[in-house]
Amino acid sequence: MSLAAIKAEPKLAKMELIRQSRLSVAPVRDDEWAVVLKMAGK
């Protein structure tokens, strides 16, 4: 899964990874993690 795919998912619009200008360690909320796992086919 690419960063572009994550950015394209409306449910992840408020995710810290999307809002920050650089990639770093950032918190991920439980609901965001569930969406990421679903997108990854898990």
MONOR-V215322 format. One record per run of one state. SS is the DSSP state (H for helix, E for strand, - for the rest). FROM is the first residue (numbers start at 1). LEN is the number of residues. If there is no record, write none. Layout:
BEGIN
SS/FROM/LEN  SS/FROM/LEN
END
This chain:
BEGIN
-/1/2  H/3/6  -/9/1  H/10/3  -/13/3  H/16/4  -/20/10  H/30/10  -/40/3
END
